[in-house]
Amino acid sequence: MADLLAPFAGDAASELAVALKEHFGSLSRALSATPRQLADIDRRLRQPFELLLAAQKVVDAAQREHLCSGPIDAQDPELLRFLRSRLCSAYGEKLLLIFCDDQKRYLLDHEIGQGASQHVSIDMRAMLRKAVTLGASHILMAHNHPSGDCSPSQDDIASTRHIANAAQLIGVSIIDHLIVTPTQAYSMRAGGQF
């Protein structure tokens, strides 16, 4: 890891690698840490780590650029790569929404839920409010399963159906609800769950 951090931390790369490994367990978890978690990093190492976070933002922007190039397709390998980079380093489950226009073109992605290792809470009111504010006609939902098993739980199925029904009432359709792990993805639409 120190070799990867050298462009950002110079001589302090080894020290930063050890600190990140001890504090977060992995580089990917460090890159998805909250500002509150980042406040605990040693002051001397904060500036190189902030440079690393800036580089991560550049990578995220490049991935979003692809999402903006055409209609959102739940089977697109680039979309799945983007979702994994945003979701699969989390300690618990996270829910990411991609809001789309009437032609399923990307408008915005927004993390709206975060939860424990096997459950994520969804603020449906906030989700639908965001869709209306953006003028979105479609939403792609995605969340991770830290267990590595991307099979939907009964709660996943029930909440997806509930959200799809509520969204339909305001003229918004759910493109799909994807469950992602570092190596797999499950489409709830293809699986016939809604």
C-alpha positions in Angstrom: 0.0 0.0 0.0 2.9 2.4 0.7 3.9 2.3 -3.0 0.4 3.4 -4.0 0.5 6.2 -1.4 4.0 7.5 -2.3 2.8 10.1 -4.9 0.6 11.6 -2.2 2.6 11.2 0.9 6.2 11.1 -0.3 8.5 10.0 2.6 5.6 9.5 4.9 3.9 6.9 2.6 4.9 4.0 4.8 3.7 5.7 8.0 0.4 6.7 6.2 -0.1 3.1 5.0 0.3 1.7 8.6 -2.0 4.4 10.1 -4.7 3.8 7.5 -4.5 0.0 7.9 -4.6 0.2 11.7 -7.4 2.8 11.7 -9.7 1.6 8.9 -8.5 -1.9 8.0 -8.1 -1.2 4.3 -7.5 1.5 1.8 -10.9 1.2 0.3 -12.6 1.7 3.7 -10.3 4.7 4.4 -11.4 6.2 1.1 -15.1 5.9 2.1 -14.6 7.1 5.6 -16.9 9.9 7.0 -15.4 13.3 7.9 -15.8 12.4 11.5 -13.8 9.2 11.1 -11.1 11.2 9.2 -10.7 13.6 12.1 -8.9 10.9 14.0 -6.0 10.7 11.5 -2.7 12.1 12.8 -2.4 15.8 11.8 0.9 15.2 10.0 -0.7 12.6 7.8 -3.9 14.5 7.1 -2.6 16.6 4.2 -1.3 13.6 2.1 -4.5 11.8 2.9 -6.6 14.8 1.7 -4.6 14.6 -1.6 -5.5 11.0 -1.9 -9.2 11.8 -1.3 -9.0 14.4 -4.0 -7.5 11.8 -6.4 -10.4 9.5 -5.5 -12.9 12.3 -6.4 -11.2 12.6 -9.8 -11.7 8.8 -10.4 -15.4 9.1 -9.2 -15.9 12.0 -11.7 -14.5 9.9 -14.5 -16.9 7.1 -13.7 -19.8 9.5 -13.6 -18.8 10.8 -17.0 -19.5 7.4 -18.4 -22.8 7.2 -16.6 -23.8 10.5 -18.3 -22.9 9.3 -21.8 -26.3 7.5 -22.4 -29.2 5.8 -20.7 -28.6 4.0 -17.5 -28.4 0.2 -18.1 -28.5 -2.0 -15.0 -26.3 -4.6 -16.8 -23.6 -2.1 -17.9 -20.2 -3.3 -16.5 -19.1 0.3 -16.0 -22.2 1.0 -13.9 -21.5 -2.1 -11.8 -17.8 -1.0 -11.3 -19.1 2.5 -10.2 -21.6 0.9 -7.8 -18.9 -1.4 -6.3 -16.5 1.5 -5.8 -19.2 3.5 -4.0 -20.7 0.7 -1.9 -18.5 -2.4 -1.4 -16.0 -0.8 1.0 -18.6 0.0 3.6 -18.7 -1.8 7.0 -22.5 -2.0 6.8 -25.1 -1.9 4.1 -25.4 1.4 2.1 -28.1 2.4 -0.4 -27.2 4.5 -3.4 -29.8 6.0 -5.8 -29.2 7.1 -9.3 -31.9 9.6 -10.4 -32.6 9.7 -14.2 -34.6 11.7 -16.6 -37.5 10.5 -18.8 -34.9 8.9 -21.2 -33.1 7.2 -18.3 -30.1 9.5 -18.5 -28.1 10.2 -15.4 -29.1 13.3 -13.3 -27.5 12.6 -9.9 -26.4 9.8 -7.6 -27.2 10.1 -4.0 -26.5 8.0 -1.0 -29.7 8.0 1.0 -29.4 5.1 3.4 -26.8 3.5 5.6 -27.3 0.7 8.0 -25.9 -2.3 9.9 -24.2 -5.3 8.5 -27.5 -6.9 7.3 -30.0 -4.0 7.0 -30.3 -0.6 5.6 -33.0 1.9 6.5 -34.6 3.8 3.6 -36.1 7.3 4.1 -38.7 6.9 1.4 -40.1 10.4 1.9 -36.6 12.0 1.3 -36.0 9.7 -1.7 -39.3 10.7 -3.4 -38.8 14.4 -2.5 -35.4 14.3 -4.1 -36.9 12.7 -7.3 -39.5 15.4 -7.5 -37.0 18.2 -6.9 -34.7 16.9 -9.7 -37.6 16.2 -12.0 -36.5 12.6 -12.2 -38.7 10.0 -14.0 -36.7 7.0 -13.1 -34.5 5.7 -10.2 -32.0 3.0 -10.1 -31.5 1.6 -6.6 -28.4 -0.2 -5.5 -27.1 -1.5 -2.2 -24.4 -3.7 -1.0 -24.3 -6.9 1.0 -21.1 -7.0 3.1 -21.6 -10.7 3.6 -20.6 -11.3 0.0 -23.9 -13.0 -0.8 -26.0 -10.9 -3.2 -29.2 -12.9 -2.8 -32.1 -10.6 -1.7 -33.5 -10.9 1.7 -37.3 -11.0 2.3 -36.9 -7.4 3.7 -35.1 -6.4 0.5 -37.9 -7.7 -1.7 -40.7 -6.2 0.5 -39.1 -2.8 0.7 -38.4 -2.7 -3.0 -42.0 -3.5 -3.9 -43.2 -0.9 -1.4 -40.9 1.8 -2.8 -41.8 0.9 -6.4 -45.5 1.2 -5.7 -45.1 4.6 -3.8 -42.8 6.0 -6.6 -45.3 4.9 -9.3 -47.9 7.1 -7.5 -45.9 10.2 -8.3 -44.9 9.1 -11.8 -41.5 7.7 -11.1 -40.5 4.2 -12.1 -37.8 2.1 -10.5 -35.4 0.9 -13.2 -34.0 -1.8 -11.0 -32.7 -2.6 -7.6 -29.2 -4.0 -7.7 -27.5 -5.8 -4.9 -23.8 -5.7 -5.3 -20.8 -7.5 -3.7 -17.2 -7.1 -4.7 -17.6 -10.0 -7.2 -21.3 -10.4 -8.0 -24.4 -8.4 -8.7 -28.1 -9.4 -8.5 -30.9 -7.6 -10.4 -34.1 -7.7 -8.5 -36.0 -6.9 -11.8 -34.4 -9.8 -13.7 -35.0 -12.0 -10.6 -38.8 -11.2 -10.8 -38.9 -9.5 -7.4 -41.0 -6.5 -8.6 
